[in-house]
Amino acid sequence: MQEILQLLNSMSPYLLLGFLLAGIMHAFVPGNFYHKYLSRQSFRSVLNAALLGIPIPLCSCGVIPTAMSLRKEGASPGAVTSFLIATPQTGVDSILATASLLGVPFAIIRPLVALVTAMAGGWAVNRWCNDDATGDTTPRDEEKKKTFWQKCLGTLRYGFIEMLQDIGKWIVAGLVI
């Protein structure tokens, strides 16, 4: 039990960042963005998801809630897979660290390789995975114009209540396993 708590303690900052980012994306990004750029099972949606994920500084723990949020918002399975592959491999912080440790050529190659592998993974999922359980494929109804503070509250509610209820049990199960 002590090992599970220690693992949860070390993962929690990254998971919390992922939940926060999921909330921000839900509250501040218009619902039609996901429908327009990520919902189709096409090469274009896979590319868009990889390009969206490359600059985001999330590790393999923090990317999970964010990717689940994308799926709930209507992104295709291939786009979510592409995002899941691209995001932990890169991020502005890790690219700068690569440049300082290994040099600029490696810092340039690293995001390019992440883009290629993310696109290959997303394309493979779209090609060979017939997923009938799609996310919400219709754009989210835009509610009345919300103030900045209402969006901030919506961020917290979605990221730390709704998303935690949706995937919290799976995170705990993964930790126990």
VOGU-3710 file (C-alpha; in Angstrom, 3 decimals, decimal comma):
1> mqeilqllns> 0,000/0,000/0,000  2,874/2,338/0,787  4,301/1,830/-2,713  0,950/2,714/-4,317  0,734/5,921/-2,291  4,330/6,785/-3,152  3,662/6,204/-6,865  0,466/8,260/-6,697  2,345/11,036/-4,913  5,023/11,157/-7,617
11> mspylllgfl> 2,467/11,056/-10,467  -0,032/13,498/-8,995  1,487/16,804/-10,199  1,486/15,536/-13,773  -2,007/14,084/-13,547  -3,295/17,336/-12,043  -1,689/19,276/-14,900  -3,410/16,950/-17,377  -6,785/17,380/-15,674  -6,298/21,152/-15,660
21> lagimhafvp> -5,387/21,205/-19,352  -8,421/19,043/-20,157  -10,605/21,545/-18,314  -9,021/24,499/-20,093  -9,519/22,860/-23,476  -13,153/22,118/-22,645  -13,987/25,575/-21,315  -11,960/27,823/-23,612  -11,799/25,963/-26,952  -15,041/26,164/-28,939
31> gnfyhkylsr> -16,732/22,784/-29,396  -16,794/23,085/-33,172  -12,965/23,100/-33,193  -12,855/19,404/-32,279  -15,574/18,551/-34,765  -13,937/20,506/-37,563  -10,308/19,426/-37,094  -10,221/16,145/-35,143  -13,464/14,183/-35,557  -13,015/12,544/-38,933
41> qsfrsvlnaa> -11,144/9,298/-39,348  -8,771/10,879/-41,828  -5,091/11,533/-42,243  -5,767/15,246/-41,762  -7,283/14,768/-38,288  -4,313/12,594/-37,298  -1,909/15,305/-38,482  -3,871/18,026/-36,678  -3,830/16,048/-33,414  -0,083/15,436/-33,673
51> llgipiplcs> 0,560/19,124/-34,355  -1,662/20,017/-31,407  0,199/17,637/-29,101  3,804/18,414/-30,036  4,188/21,761/-28,216  2,170/20,793/-25,124  4,474/20,026/-22,178  2,726/16,936/-20,797  4,368/13,693/-19,749  2,909/10,238/-20,227
61> cgviptamsl> 0,843/10,639/-17,034  -0,567/14,076/-17,778  -1,459/13,305/-21,372  -4,018/10,655/-20,378  -6,741/12,954/-19,001  -6,172/15,423/-21,824  -6,516/12,710/-24,468  -9,644/11,359/-22,770  -11,074/14,859/-22,893  -10,333/15,077/-26,628
71> rkegaspgav> -12,149/11,783/-27,116  -15,152/12,990/-25,119  -15,228/16,165/-27,207  -15,489/14,087/-30,395  -11,955/13,451/-31,646  -11,563/10,268/-33,690  -9,657/7,288/-32,247  -6,805/7,884/-34,695  -6,541/11,539/-33,717  -6,492/10,648/-30,018
81> tsfliatpqt> -3,805/8,028/-30,627  -1,748/10,532/-32,577  -2,069/13,037/-29,727  -1,137/10,349/-27,169  2,013/9,459/-29,108  3,179/12,983/-29,986  2,601/14,793/-26,716  4,831/12,908/-24,239  7,679/12,706/-26,765  7,945/16,435/-27,131
91> gvdsilatas> 7,095/19,687/-25,532  8,827/23,002/-25,654  10,584/22,249/-22,370  11,968/18,879/-23,496  13,018/20,220/-26,904  15,005/22,995/-25,205  16,552/20,440/-22,831  17,500/18,269/-25,811  19,112/21,258/-27,516  21,167/22,099/-24,448
101> llgvpfaiir> 22,265/18,514/-23,816  22,603/17,011/-27,300  22,719/20,002/-29,618  20,407/21,752/-32,044  20,349/18,997/-34,709  18,875/16,520/-32,216  16,450/19,158/-30,959  15,186/19,566/-34,542  15,056/15,846/-35,296  13,213/14,933/-32,087
111> plvalvtama> 9,891/16,687/-32,837  10,055/15,557/-36,467  10,378/11,928/-35,382  7,560/12,457/-32,878  5,381/13,852/-35,667  6,124/10,912/-37,967  5,545/8,250/-35,300  2,362/9,949/-34,102  1,002/10,140/-37,634  1,895/6,490/-38,280
121> ggwavnrwcn> 0,188/5,375/-35,064  -2,929/7,450/-35,677  -3,151/6,317/-39,290  -2,838/2,663/-38,212  -5,648/3,053/-35,682  -7,894/4,716/-38,267  -7,018/2,043/-40,822  -7,348/-1,134/-38,766  -9,526/-0,275/-35,800  -13,234/-0,218/-36,523
131> ddatgdttpr> -14,427/1,594/-33,439  -18,181/1,940/-33,352  -18,091/3,552/-29,897  -17,143/6,994/-31,128  -17,083/10,116/-29,048  -19,558/12,898/-29,528  -19,320/13,477/-33,280  -21,564/16,511/-33,295  -20,093/19,807/-32,245  -20,864/20,867/-28,695
141> deekkktfwq> -23,708/23,344/-28,540  -22,247/26,720/-27,821  -23,853/28,038/-24,705  -24,558/31,674/-24,157  -21,526/33,912/-23,999  -19,697/33,177/-20,750  -17,488/35,518/-18,814  -13,845/34,720/-18,232  -14,568/33,750/-14,604  -17,422/31,462/-15,614
151> kclgtlrygf> -15,030/29,737/-18,008  -12,464/29,424/-15,205  -15,061/27,760/-12,974  -16,062/25,528/-15,890  -12,403/24,577/-16,304  -12,166/23,436/-12,695  -15,533/21,660/-12,743  -14,790/19,743/-15,938  -11,123/18,982/-15,244  -11,279/18,045/-11,591
161> iemlqdigkw> -14,815/16,723/-11,179  -16,153/15,340/-14,464  -12,861/14,013/-15,837  -11,800/12,629/-12,466  -15,139/10,796/-12,182  -14,721/9,412/-15,699  -11,183/8,059/-15,460  -10,259/8,142/-11,767  -11,211/4,506/-11,193  -9,061/3,428/-14,155
171> ivaglvi> -6,072/5,344/-12,843  -6,469/3,679/-9,450  -6,821/0,264/-11,112  -3,656/0,896/-13,117  -1,760/1,886/-9,993  -2,871/-1,245/-8,142  -1,930/-3,471/-11,052
//
